[in-house]
Amino acid sequence: MGEPVEWMVVVRSVCGAKHLRREQPNQDAGYAWPGREASPCAFVALADGHGGNQSPRSETGAQLAVNAARTLVIKRFEEVDAAPLATLAADIPTLLVPLWRMAVASDIAENPFAEPCSDPYTAYGSTLMLAAASAEGVLLAQLGDGDILAVADTGATTRPLPDDPRLTGTETTSLCGANPTADWRITVLPVTDLPALLLLSTDGYVNAFRSEADFLKVGPDMLGMIRTHGLAAVAEQLGDWLAAASAEGSGDDVTLGILCRADIARGMTNE
């Protein structure tokens, strides 16, 4: 198998231009965990609250979704005999939704609705996606819209998860859906076939581009910048880039997570 791959992670989130004009909060949430020292583990999670009148608490719902993913994945990675990625892949559909629902129930107990709510989970509705890296490879899991891109050392950019034809326009699967356990898309990238970096983004990012081809160009462009300047330098500019993408494109909140191989992330590896 060779030496375990070391990863570096970044998450940046910006409030959408439309939300700023309306004085509305950022309804995305994100979290990056770089693992422990001398560990190949790393973790990124993003969530996108639905917003709108049906989901008035989706800002909180998105944060609770990221927290639930963080609780489940990091606990697995910190166990003495860490569960393999295949086990984690099996646990995500069955355990993450109940964890999120328990967190929603707890939040409602602390902050009751002013009026009776017939569908409290929809009030907190959110998508969720994550990337969890270990010595075995990288697990990718997604429930709802948004994008995960794998960028090879050559710059070739692909979508490693299968398409979901239900994700059209404003329609999305969700943690508050009728059958969220069955709606996950999950895959494991083996350590023998790992990309240079993985880009996870909420749908406000892809919607800021005119075409799919323009969006996929983010892959090689980001790889080139990281190779030249290093991930830390790119991360410093990332918030401004995402804010510009929202202002010039979708107007939506935009959150981007980067999981980058350390040999690439340190920069000055331009080939």
Phi and psi restraints in degrees (value plus and minus 20) as a CYANA .aco file:
   2 GLY   PHI      62.3   102.3
   2 GLY   PSI    -192.3  -152.3
   3 GLU   PHI     -90.1   -50.1
   3 GLU   PSI     121.1   161.1
   4 PRO   PHI     -81.0   -41.0
   4 PRO   PSI     125.4   165.4
   5 VAL   PHI    -100.4   -60.4
   5 VAL   PSI     111.9   151.9
   6 GLU   PHI    -114.1   -74.1
   6 GLU   PSI     119.6   159.6
   7 TRP   PHI    -140.8  -100.8
   7 TRP   PSI     133.9   173.9
   8 MET   PHI    -143.8  -103.8
   8 MET   PSI     125.7   165.7
   9 VAL   PHI    -151.9  -111.9
   9 VAL   PSI     129.3   169.3
  10 VAL   PHI    -165.9  -125.9
  10 VAL   PSI     121.5   161.5
  11 VAL   PHI    -153.0  -113.0
  11 VAL   PSI     113.8   153.8
  12 ARG   PHI    -151.7  -111.7
  12 ARG   PSI     119.8   159.8
  13 SER   PHI    -155.3  -115.3
  13 SER   PSI     116.0   156.0
  14 VAL   PHI    -148.2  -108.2
  14 VAL   PSI     125.2   165.2
  15 CYS   PHI     -91.7   -51.7
  15 CYS   PSI     115.9   155.9
  16 GLY   PHI     -85.2   -45.2
  16 GLY   PSI     131.6   171.6
  17 ALA   PHI     -78.7   -38.7
  17 ALA   PSI     -59.4   -19.4
  18 LYS   PHI     -86.4   -46.4
  18 LYS   PSI     -59.8   -19.8
  19 HIS   PHI     -86.1   -46.1
  19 HIS   PSI     -57.8   -17.8
  20 LEU   PHI     -83.3   -43.3
  20 LEU   PSI     -62.5   -22.5
  21 ARG   PHI     -84.2   -44.2
  21 ARG   PSI     -54.1   -14.1
  22 ARG   PHI    -112.7   -72.7
  22 ARG   PSI     -16.9    23.1
  23 GLU   PHI      36.7    76.7
  23 GLU   PSI      22.7    62.7
  24 GLN   PHI    -123.3   -83.3
  24 GLN   PSI     133.7   173.7
  25 PRO   PHI     -97.5   -57.5
  25 PRO   PSI     144.3   184.3
  26 ASN   PHI     -90.0   -50.0
  26 ASN   PSI     100.9   140.9
  27 GLN   PHI    -118.5   -78.5
  27 GLN   PSI     -11.2    28.8
  28 ASP   PHI    -111.2   -71.2
  28 ASP   PSI     143.3   183.3
  29 ALA   PHI    -165.7  -125.7
  29 ALA   PSI     130.1   170.1
  30 GLY   PHI    -171.3  -131.3
  30 GLY   PSI     136.9   176.9
  31 TYR   PHI    -172.6  -132.6
  31 TYR   PSI     118.9   158.9
  32 ALA   PHI    -148.0  -108.0
  32 ALA   PSI     112.0   152.0
  33 TRP   PHI    -143.0  -103.0
  33 TRP   PSI      98.0   138.0
  34 PRO   PHI    -103.5   -63.5
  34 PRO   PSI     -13.9    26.1
  35 GLY   PHI      58.7    98.7
  35 GLY   PSI    -196.3  -156.3
  36 ARG   PHI    -115.4   -75.4
  36 ARG   PSI     143.9   183.9
  37 GLU   PHI     -78.6   -38.6
  37 GLU   PSI     117.3   157.3
  38 ALA   PHI      43.0    83.0
  38 ALA   PSI       4.5    44.5
  39 SER   PHI    -136.0   -96.0
  39 SER   PSI     121.3   161.3
  40 PRO   PHI    -102.0   -62.0
  40 PRO   PSI     -19.9    20.1
  41 CYS   PHI     -99.7   -59.7
  41 CYS   PSI     124.1   164.1
  42 ALA   PHI    -177.5  -137.5
  42 ALA   PSI     142.7   182.7
  43 PHE   PHI    -176.6  -136.6
  43 PHE   PSI     116.8   156.8
  44 VAL   PHI    -154.9  -114.9
  44 VAL   PSI     117.3   157.3
  45 ALA   PHI    -158.1  -118.1
  45 ALA   PSI     120.0   160.0
  46 LEU   PHI    -150.8  -110.8
  46 LEU   PSI     127.3   167.3
  47 ALA   PHI    -160.6  -120.6
  47 ALA   PSI     131.0   171.0
  48 ASP   PHI    -151.5  -111.5
  48 ASP   PSI      86.2   126.2
  49 GLY   PHI     -87.9   -47.9
  49 GLY   PSI     124.5   164.5
  50 HIS   PHI     -90.5   -50.5
  50 HIS   PSI     -51.4   -11.4
  51 GLY   PHI      49.5    89.5
  51 GLY   PSI    -191.1  -151.1
  52 GLY   PHI      59.4    99.4
  52 GLY   PSI     154.8   194.8
  53 ASN   PHI     -85.7   -45.7
  53 ASN   PSI     -49.8    -9.8
  54 GLN   PHI     -96.3   -56.3
  54 GLN   PSI     -40.8    -0.8
  55 SER   PHI    -149.0  -109.0
  55 SER   PSI      43.7    83.7
  56 PRO   PHI     -88.4   -48.4
  56 PRO   PSI     -35.9     4.1
  57 ARG   PHI    -132.6   -92.6
  57 ARG   PSI       7.0    47.0
  58 SER   PHI     -91.3   -51.3
  58 SER   PSI     -43.8    -3.8
  59 GLU   PHI     -78.6   -38.6
  59 GLU   PSI     -66.0   -26.0
  60 THR   PHI     -88.8   -48.8
  60 THR   PSI     -59.9   -19.9
  61 GLY   PHI     -79.3   -39.3
  61 GLY   PSI     -59.2   -19.2
  62 ALA   PHI     -86.2   -46.2
  62 ALA   PSI     -62.9   -22.9
  63 GLN   PHI     -85.6   -45.6
  63 GLN   PSI     -58.4   -18.4
  64 LEU   PHI     -86.0   -46.0
  64 LEU   PSI     -53.5   -13.5
  65 ALA   PHI     -85.2   -45.2
  65 ALA   PSI     -66.9   -26.9
  66 VAL   PHI     -82.4   -42.4
  66 VAL   PSI     -60.9   -20.9
  67 ASN   PHI     -82.5   -42.5
  67 ASN   PSI     -59.8   -19.8
  68 ALA   PHI     -85.0   -45.0
  68 ALA   PSI     -63.5   -23.5
  69 ALA   PHI     -82.8   -42.8
  69 ALA   PSI     -62.4   -22.4
  70 ARG   PHI     -79.9   -39.9
  70 ARG   PSI     -65.5   -25.5
  71 THR   PHI     -80.1   -40.1
  71 THR   PSI     -66.5   -26.5
  72 LEU   PHI     -89.4   -49.4
  72 LEU   PSI     -71.2   -31.2
  73 VAL   PHI     -90.4   -50.4
  73 VAL   PSI     -68.1   -28.1
  74 ILE   PHI     -86.5   -46.5
  74 ILE   PSI     -55.1   -15.1
  75 LYS   PHI     -79.6   -39.6
  75 LYS   PSI     -62.4   -22.4
  76 ARG   PHI     -83.3   -43.3
  76 ARG   PSI     -62.9   -22.9
  77 PHE   PHI     -90.8   -50.8
  77 PHE   PSI     -43.0    -3.0
  78 GLU   PHI    -116.3   -76.3
  78 GLU   PSI     -21.7    18.3
  79 GLU   PHI     -87.0   -47.0
  79 GLU   PSI     128.9   168.9
  80 VAL   PHI     -78.3   -38.3
  80 VAL   PSI     -67.3   -27.3
  81 ASP   PHI    -127.6   -87.6
  81 ASP   PSI      60.5   100.5
  82 ALA   PHI     -76.4   -36.4
  82 ALA   PSI     115.3   155.3
  83 ALA   PHI     -85.0   -45.0
  83 ALA   PSI     121.6   161.6
  84 PRO   PHI     -85.0   -45.0
  84 PRO   PSI     140.9   180.9
  85 LEU   PHI     -80.5   -40.5
  85 LEU   PSI     -52.1   -12.1
  86 ALA   PHI     -82.3   -42.3
  86 ALA   PSI     -57.8   -17.8
  87 THR   PHI     -89.0   -49.0
  87 THR   PSI     -62.5   -22.5
  88 LEU   PHI     -82.3   -42.3
  88 LEU   PSI     -59.6   -19.6
  89 ALA   PHI     -81.5   -41.5
  89 ALA   PSI     -55.9   -15.9
  90 ALA   PHI     -93.9   -53.9
  90 ALA   PSI     -51.5   -11.5
  91 ASP   PHI     -97.6   -57.6
  91 ASP   PSI     -51.0   -11.0
  92 ILE   PHI     -76.4   -36.4
  92 ILE   PSI     -71.3   -31.3
  93 PRO   PHI     -83.9   -43.9
  93 PRO   PSI     -54.4   -14.4
  94 THR   PHI    -107.3   -67.3
  94 THR   PSI     -43.9    -3.9
  95 LEU   PHI    -128.0   -88.0
  95 LEU   PSI     -52.0   -12.0
  96 LEU   PHI     -87.8   -47.8
  96 LEU   PSI     -62.9   -22.9
  97 VAL   PHI     -82.6   -42.6
  97 VAL   PSI     -67.5   -27.5
  98 PRO   PHI     -80.3   -40.3
  98 PRO   PSI     -58.1   -18.1
  99 LEU   PHI     -80.8   -40.8
  99 LEU   PSI     -63.9   -23.9
 100 TRP   PHI     -84.4   -44.4
 100 TRP   PSI     -63.1   -23.1
 101 ARG   PHI     -85.6   -45.6
 101 ARG   PSI     -57.2   -17.2
 102 MET   PHI     -84.0   -44.0
 102 MET   PSI     -59.8   -19.8
 103 ALA   PHI     -85.8   -45.8
 103 ALA   PSI     -59.2   -19.2
 104 VAL   PHI     -81.9   -41.9
 104 VAL   PSI     -66.5   -26.5
 105 ALA   PHI     -80.2   -40.2
 105 ALA   PSI     -60.3   -20.3
 106 SER   PHI     -84.3   -44.3
 106 SER   PSI     -61.1   -21.1
 107 ASP   PHI     -86.3   -46.3
 107 ASP   PSI     -57.9   -17.9
 108 ILE   PHI     -85.5   -45.5
 108 ILE   PSI     -58.6   -18.6
 109 ALA   PHI     -81.5   -41.5
 109 ALA   PSI     -56.3   -16.3
 110 GLU   PHI    -102.1   -62.1
 110 GLU   PSI     -47.6    -7.6
 111 ASN   PHI    -154.1  -114.1
 111 ASN   PSI      54.8    94.8
 112 PRO   PHI     -80.5   -40.5
 112 PRO   PSI     131.3   171.3
 113 PHE   PHI     -86.9   -46.9
 113 PHE   PSI     123.5   163.5
 114 ALA   PHI     -85.8   -45.8
 114 ALA   PSI     -51.3   -11.3
 115 GLU   PHI    -148.6  -108.6
 115 GLU   PSI     135.8   175.8
 116 PRO   PHI     -75.1   -35.1
 116 PRO   PSI     117.6   157.6
 117 CYS   PHI    -136.4   -96.4
 117 CYS   PSI     100.3   140.3
 118 SER   PHI     -96.9   -56.9
 118 SER   PSI     -40.7    -0.7
 119 ASP   PHI    -158.8  -118.8
 119 ASP   PSI      55.9    95.9
 120 PRO   PHI     -83.6   -43.6
 120 PRO   PSI     -51.9   -11.9
 121 TYR   PHI     -87.0   -47.0
 121 TYR   PSI     -58.6   -18.6
 122 THR   PHI     -84.0   -44.0
 122 THR   PSI     -53.5   -13.5
 123 ALA   PHI     -80.0   -40.0
 123 ALA   PSI     -48.3    -8.3
 124 TYR   PHI    -125.5   -85.5
 124 TYR   PSI      -5.6    34.4
 125 GLY   PHI     -74.5   -34.5
 125 GLY   PSI     118.6   158.6
 126 SER   PHI    -177.8  -137.8
 126 SER   PSI     134.7   174.7
 127 THR   PHI    -108.9   -68.9
 127 THR   PSI     156.1   196.1
 128 LEU   PHI    -179.4  -139.4
 128 LEU   PSI     117.3   157.3
 129 MET   PHI    -162.5  -122.5
 129 MET   PSI     133.9   173.9
 130 LEU   PHI    -173.6  -133.6
 130 LEU   PSI     137.8   177.8
 131 ALA   PHI    -150.8  -110.8
 131 ALA   PSI     105.3   145.3
 132 ALA   PHI    -146.2  -106.2
 132 ALA   PSI      94.8   134.8
 133 ALA   PHI    -122.5   -82.5
 133 ALA   PSI     120.1   160.1
 134 SER   PHI    -161.9  -121.9
 134 SER   PSI    -192.8  -152.8
 135 ALA   PHI     -83.9   -43.9
 135 ALA   PSI     -39.7     0.3
 136 GLU   PHI    -101.6   -61.6
 136 GLU   PSI     -47.5    -7.5
 137 GLY   PHI     130.9   170.9
 137 GLY   PSI    -167.3  -127.3
 138 VAL   PHI    -152.6  -112.6
 138 VAL   PSI     107.9   147.9
 139 LEU   PHI    -113.3   -73.3
 139 LEU   PSI     112.7   152.7
 140 LEU   PHI    -138.8   -98.8
 140 LEU   PSI     113.9   153.9
 141 ALA   PHI    -162.1  -122.1
 141 ALA   PSI     119.4   159.4
 142 GLN   PHI    -166.2  -126.2
 142 GLN   PSI     113.7   153.7
 143 LEU   PHI    -147.3  -107.3
 143 LEU   PSI      87.6   127.6
 144 GLY   PHI      85.7   125.7
 144 GLY   PSI    -190.0  -150.0
 145 ASP   PHI    -101.2   -61.2
 145 ASP   PSI    -195.8  -155.8
 146 GLY   PHI      87.8   127.8
 146 GLY   PSI    -198.3  -158.3
 147 ASP   PHI    -160.2  -120.2
 147 ASP   PSI     121.5   161.5
 148 ILE   PHI    -143.6  -103.6
 148 ILE   PSI     102.2   142.2
 149 LEU   PHI    -136.5   -96.5
 149 LEU   PSI     118.0   158.0
 150 ALA   PHI    -127.5   -87.5
 150 ALA   PSI     106.5   146.5
 151 VAL   PHI    -133.5   -93.5
 151 VAL   PSI      95.2   135.2
 152 ALA   PHI     -94.4   -54.4
 152 ALA   PSI     147.8   187.8
 153 ASP   PHI     -77.8   -37.8
 153 ASP   PSI     -48.1    -8.1
 154 THR   PHI     -98.5   -58.5
 154 THR   PSI     -31.6     8.4
 155 GLY   PHI      76.9   116.9
 155 GLY   PSI     -31.1     8.9
 156 ALA   PHI     -79.3   -39.3
 156 ALA   PSI     110.1   150.1
 157 THR   PHI    -139.5   -99.5
 157 THR   PSI     108.0   148.0
 158 THR   PHI    -154.8  -114.8
 158 THR   PSI     146.7   186.7
 159 ARG   PHI    -122.8   -82.8
 159 ARG   PSI      89.5   129.5
 160 PRO   PHI     -96.1   -56.1
 160 PRO   PSI     -34.5     5.5
 161 LEU   PHI    -118.8   -78.8
 161 LEU   PSI     129.0   169.0
 162 PRO   PHI     -86.2   -46.2
 162 PRO   PSI     131.5   171.5
 163 ASP   PHI     -87.0   -47.0
 163 ASP   PSI     133.5   173.5
 164 ASP   PHI    -139.8   -99.8
 164 ASP   PSI      89.0   129.0
 165 PRO   PHI     -84.2   -44.2
 165 PRO   PSI     -33.1     6.9
 166 ARG   PHI     -96.9   -56.9
 166 ARG   PSI     -34.9     5.1
 167 LEU   PHI    -107.8   -67.8
 167 LEU   PSI      63.5   103.5
 168 THR   PHI    -149.5  -109.5
 168 THR   PSI     115.9   155.9
 169 GLY   PHI      37.4    77.4
 169 GLY   PSI    -142.3  -102.3
 170 THR   PHI    -114.8   -74.8
 170 THR   PSI     -15.7    24.3
 171 GLU   PHI    -105.7   -65.7
 171 GLU   PSI     115.6   155.6
 172 THR   PHI    -172.4  -132.4
 172 THR   PSI     131.1   171.1
 173 THR   PHI     -93.9   -53.9
 173 THR   PSI     148.0   188.0
 174 SER   PHI    -183.4  -143.4
 174 SER   PSI     139.9   179.9
 175 LEU   PHI     -81.9   -41.9
 175 LEU   PSI     -45.1    -5.1
 176 CYS   PHI    -116.5   -76.5
 176 CYS   PSI      -8.5    31.5
 177 GLY   PHI     -90.5   -50.5
 177 GLY   PSI     155.2   195.2
 178 ALA   PHI     -87.9   -47.9
 178 ALA   PSI     -54.1   -14.1
 179 ASN   PHI    -163.7  -123.7
 179 ASN   PSI      44.1    84.1
 180 PRO   PHI     -84.5   -44.5
 180 PRO   PSI     -45.7    -5.7
 181 THR   PHI     -80.2   -40.2
 181 THR   PSI     -54.7   -14.7
 182 ALA   PHI    -108.2   -68.2
 182 ALA   PSI     -26.2    13.8
 183 ASP   PHI    -115.9   -75.9
 183 ASP   PSI     -20.9    19.1
 184 TRP   PHI     -90.7   -50.7
 184 TRP   PSI     125.9   165.9
 185 ARG   PHI    -134.6   -94.6
 185 ARG   PSI     103.5   143.5
 186 ILE   PHI    -157.5  -117.5
 186 ILE   PSI     119.9   159.9
 187 THR   PHI    -169.1  -129.1
 187 THR   PSI     141.0   181.0
 188 VAL   PHI    -142.0  -102.0
 188 VAL   PSI     103.3   143.3
 189 LEU   PHI    -109.4   -69.4
 189 LEU   PSI      98.6   138.6
 190 PRO   PHI     -89.9   -49.9
 190 PRO   PSI     137.6   177.6
 191 VAL   PHI     -83.3   -43.3
 191 VAL   PSI     -40.3    -0.3
 192 THR   PHI     -99.7   -59.7
 192 THR   PSI     -27.8    12.2
 193 ASP   PHI    -163.9  -123.9
 193 ASP   PSI      40.3    80.3
 194 LEU   PHI    -118.6   -78.6
 194 LEU   PSI     123.0   163.0
 195 PRO   PHI     -97.4   -57.4
 195 PRO   PSI     151.7   191.7
 196 ALA   PHI     -91.0   -51.0
 196 ALA   PSI     -58.9   -18.9
 197 LEU   PHI    -174.7  -134.7
 197 LEU   PSI     138.9   178.9
 198 LEU   PHI    -140.8  -100.8
 198 LEU   PSI     114.4   154.4
 199 LEU   PHI    -135.5   -95.5
 199 LEU   PSI     101.5   141.5
 200 LEU   PHI    -132.3   -92.3
 200 LEU   PSI     111.7   151.7
 201 SER   PHI    -165.7  -125.7
 201 SER   PSI     125.2   165.2
 202 THR   PHI     -92.5   -52.5
 202 THR   PSI     145.3   185.3
 203 ASP   PHI     -89.1   -49.1
 203 ASP   PSI     -33.1     6.9
 204 GLY   PHI     -82.9   -42.9
 204 GLY   PSI     -42.1    -2.1
 205 TYR   PHI     -99.5   -59.5
 205 TYR   PSI     -73.8   -33.8
 206 VAL   PHI     -80.9   -40.9
 206 VAL   PSI     -53.3   -13.3
 207 ASN   PHI     -92.5   -52.5
 207 ASN   PSI     -28.5    11.5
 208 ALA   PHI    -105.2   -65.2
 208 ALA   PSI     -25.2    14.8
 209 PHE   PHI    -125.8   -85.8
 209 PHE   PSI     132.5   172.5
 210 ARG   PHI     -95.1   -55.1
 210 ARG   PSI     -47.9    -7.9
 211 SER   PHI    -169.0  -129.0
 211 SER   PSI     145.4   185.4
 212 GLU   PHI     -82.0   -42.0
 212 GLU   PSI     -59.4   -19.4
 213 ALA   PHI     -83.4   -43.4
 213 ALA   PSI     -61.1   -21.1
 214 ASP   PHI     -82.9   -42.9
 214 ASP   PSI     -60.8   -20.8
 215 PHE   PHI     -86.4   -46.4
 215 PHE   PSI     -64.8   -24.8
 216 LEU   PHI     -84.1   -44.1
 216 LEU   PSI     -42.5    -2.5
 217 LYS   PHI     -86.8   -46.8
 217 LYS   PSI     -36.5     3.5
 218 VAL   PHI     -77.6   -37.6
 218 VAL   PSI     -54.5   -14.5
 219 GLY   PHI     -78.2   -38.2
 219 GLY   PSI     -83.5   -43.5
 220 PRO   PHI     -84.9   -44.9
 220 PRO   PSI     -52.5   -12.5
 221 ASP   PHI     -84.5   -44.5
 221 ASP   PSI     -65.7   -25.7
 222 MET   PHI     -85.2   -45.2
 222 MET   PSI     -61.1   -21.1
 223 LEU   PHI     -80.8   -40.8
 223 LEU   PSI     -64.2   -24.2
 224 GLY   PHI     -82.4   -42.4
 224 GLY   PSI     -62.2   -22.2
 225 MET   PHI     -86.9   -46.9
 225 MET   PSI     -60.7   -20.7
 226 ILE   PHI     -86.9   -46.9
 226 ILE   PSI     -61.3   -21.3
 227 ARG   PHI     -80.9   -40.9
 227 ARG   PSI     -58.2   -18.2
 228 THR   PHI     -99.9   -59.9
 228 THR   PSI     -64.1   -24.1
 229 HIS   PHI    -130.5   -90.5
 229 HIS   PSI     -35.9     4.1
 230 GLY   PHI      72.2   112.2
 230 GLY   PSI     132.9   172.9
 231 LEU   PHI     -85.0   -45.0
 231 LEU   PSI     -58.7   -18.7
 232 ALA   PHI     -80.7   -40.7
 232 ALA   PSI     -62.7   -22.7
 233 ALA   PHI     -87.6   -47.6
 233 ALA   PSI     -60.2   -20.2
 234 VAL   PHI     -83.6   -43.6
 234 VAL   PSI     -60.9   -20.9
 235 ALA   PHI     -80.6   -40.6
 235 ALA   PSI     -52.8   -12.8
 236 GLU   PHI     -84.1   -44.1
 236 GLU   PSI     -50.1   -10.1
 237 GLN   PHI    -115.8   -75.8
 237 GLN   PSI     -29.9    10.1
 238 LEU   PHI     -81.6   -41.6
 238 LEU   PSI     -62.3   -22.3
 239 GLY   PHI     -79.6   -39.6
 239 GLY   PSI     -61.8   -21.8
 240 ASP   PHI     -85.3   -45.3
 240 ASP   PSI     -60.7   -20.7
 241 TRP   PHI     -83.5   -43.5
 241 TRP   PSI     -62.8   -22.8
 242 LEU   PHI     -88.4   -48.4
 242 LEU   PSI     -58.7   -18.7
 243 ALA   PHI     -83.1   -43.1
 243 ALA   PSI     -59.9   -19.9
 244 ALA   PHI     -86.0   -46.0
 244 ALA   PSI     -59.5   -19.5
 245 ALA   PHI     -81.7   -41.7
 245 ALA   PSI     -61.4   -21.4
 246 SER   PHI     -86.9   -46.9
 246 SER   PSI     -65.8   -25.8
 247 ALA   PHI     -84.5   -44.5
 247 ALA   PSI     -56.8   -16.8
 248 GLU   PHI    -111.3   -71.3
 248 GLU   PSI     -29.9    10.1
 249 GLY   PHI    -147.9  -107.9
 249 GLY   PSI    -122.9   -82.9
 250 SER   PHI     -92.9   -52.9
 250 SER   PSI     -50.5   -10.5
 251 GLY   PHI      57.9    97.9
 251 GLY   PSI     -22.3    17.7
 252 ASP   PHI    -108.2   -68.2
 252 ASP   PSI     145.0   185.0
 253 ASP   PHI     -78.8   -38.8
 253 ASP   PSI     125.8   165.8
 254 VAL   PHI    -153.2  -113.2
 254 VAL   PSI     107.6   147.6
 255 THR   PHI    -150.1  -110.1
 255 THR   PSI     113.2   153.2
 256 LEU   PHI    -148.5  -108.5
 256 LEU   PSI     110.4   150.4
 257 GLY   PHI    -134.9   -94.9
 257 GLY   PSI     118.1   158.1
 258 ILE   PHI    -142.9  -102.9
 258 ILE   PSI     105.8   145.8
 259 LEU   PHI    -135.4   -95.4
 259 LEU   PSI      89.6   129.6
 260 CYS   PHI    -143.7  -103.7
 260 CYS   PSI     114.6   154.6
 261 ARG   PHI     -77.3   -37.3
 261 ARG   PSI     116.6   156.6
 262 ALA   PHI     -81.8   -41.8
 262 ALA   PSI     -53.7   -13.7
 263 ASP   PHI     -85.2   -45.2
 263 ASP   PSI     -48.5    -8.5
 264 ILE   PHI    -102.4   -62.4
 264 ILE   PSI     -63.0   -23.0
 265 ALA   PHI     -84.3   -44.3
 265 ALA   PSI     -45.2    -5.2
 266 ARG   PHI     -96.2   -56.2
 266 ARG   PSI     -29.6    10.4
 267 GLY   PHI      60.6   100.6
 267 GLY   PSI     158.1   198.1
 268 MET   PHI      37.3    77.3
 268 MET   PSI      14.5    54.5
 269 THR   PHI    -136.5   -96.5
 269 THR   PSI       2.7    42.7
 270 ASN   PHI     -80.0   -40.0
 270 ASN   PSI     111.0   151.0
